[in-house]
Amino acid sequence: MKLPLFLSLLWYCALPAQIIVQSGLTHRLETPPGATETVPISLKNVGTVAMDCQLEISDVRSSCDSGYQYLPAGSTDGSCAHWLELEREQFLLQPGEEQLIKVRLKCPLSIGTAGARACVLVNSKPTVDSLDSGLKVRVVMPLISCTATPLFLVW
C-alpha cells in the first residue's frame, strides 16, 4: 500500500517539472586544433508551470562500478570543459515555451589528446513551488570533442 501511494505522490510532484531536450542528448564533434564549432541545444518546457533553468558546464566520468559522476569543470584528464562557452547560463521557460541555447567549443591550438569530453547540466525548478517540495530536476547533455584522429566514445 505504501509503494503505490509513494509513486502517486512522486508522479504528482514531478508532473509540472518537465524540461525536455529536443536536440539530442549526446553530441560528437570532430574539431581540428584552433577551430571553433557551435552546437545548438533546444530545451522545451512541456509542464504546466514556469521553470527557472540554469545551465552548468561539468566534467563527467563513468565506470561500471559507480556509473556516471559529474565533477567540477576541468577536474578530469581528457576534459574539454574549459573549451566550452554557453550563450546563456540562466533563463525562464514558461509552459510550452522553447529556448535554443548555443554552446560554443573553441579547440585550443595545442592539445595533448585526440579525444576529450565534458557535459552541460540543465538544472531546473518551478518558479513558484505550490507544493513546497523543493523539487529540482537535472538533465545531462554530454559533449564529446574529437580532434586530430577521431575517437568515437560510446555513452
N, C-alpha and C positions, 0 to 999 in steps of 0.2 A: 504494500500500500504506500509506503514512504517513497519508493522509487518513482512510481507514476506521478505522484504529487510533486516531487523534486524536478522531474523532467518537464512537467507542465509549467512550473514556476520559472525554470531556466528558459524555456521557449518564450514565455510571456515577457521576460526581462530582455531577451536578446532580439525580439521581433523588431523594435524600432531601430536597432543598431545594425544597419545593413549597408555597408560600403563595399562595393564590388569593383574589382579591377577588370576593365573591359579590353585591355590591350595585351593580355598575356602576362603570365607571372614570371617567366624566365626570358631574358634577352641575352643572346650570344652575339658579341661584336668582334669583328676582325679589324683592328685599328692599328695601322703602322705607327712606329715611333714618331712623335712630333705632330700627329694628326689629331683632329677633333671630330667627334661624332655626337649627334643628338638623338636621344630616344624619347619619343612622346609616350606618356603614360596617361591613360584615360581612367578616371575614377568616377563612379556614379553612386548617388545615394538612392537606393531602392526602398528605403524605410519610410516611416511616416513622420519622423521628427527631424529637425535640423541637426546636423552633425558638425562638430568642430574637429577638423582634421589637422594633424601635424606630421610632416614627413621628416625622417631622420636617416642619414647615411650611416651604415654599420658594416662591420665585418661579419662574416659567417664562417663557422667551422662545423663540419659534420663528421660523425663517426658512428659505427654500428652500435656501440655501447650506449652513447649518450644522445644520439640524434643530432638535431641542429642546435647550435649555440650561437646567439647573437651577441657580438662583442663590440667594444668601442672601435670606432673608425681608426684604421692604421695599426691595430694591435696584433695582427697576424702576419706571418710570412705569406707572400703572394697576394697581399691586399692591393686593391686598386681604389679603395675608398677615397683617398686624397686626390684622385684624378677626377672625381665626380663633383658636379656642381648642380644644385637644384634651382630651377627658375623661381620657385616659391616654396617656402617651408611650412606655412600655416595658412589655412583658408577655411571658409564656412561653406558647407554643402546643404542647401535646402532640399526637402523631399523631392525626388525626381530630377534634381539638378546634376549635371555632369561637368567635370573640370578636366582640361587637358593640361598636364604639367610636363614641362620639358626637363630632361636630365641630360646634362652635357658631360661627356667624357673627353678629357684632354690627356692624351697619352704623352708622357714625357719623352724627350729625345733619347735619354739613356735609361734603359730598363734592364733589370737583372734576370728576368724570367720571360718565358714565352707565353705564359698564361697567368691571369690574376682574376680575383673575384671580390665582389662586395655586394651589399644589398641595400635596398631602400625600404625602411619600415614605415608603414602607414598606421599611425595611431589615431583613433577616433573615439569621440564620446559625445553623447547628446548634449546640446547646449542648455536645455532645460531638462533636468533629470526629475521627472514627475514621480519616479519610483523610489528615489533616494537610494539607488542601488550602487552608485559609483561605478557603473558599468563602463568598461573601456575595452575596445576591440583593436586588435593589431593584425594587419595584413603584411605579408613579406613578399617583396619582388627582388629576386636575385639578379644581379647584373654580372655577367661573365665577360671579361675582355680577353681576347686572344690577339697576341701580337707576334710578329715575325712568323714562326712556324705555328699554325693554329693547333691548339689543344682543345678538343671538344669535350668539355666536362659534362657529365651526366648528373642531373639533380635527381 
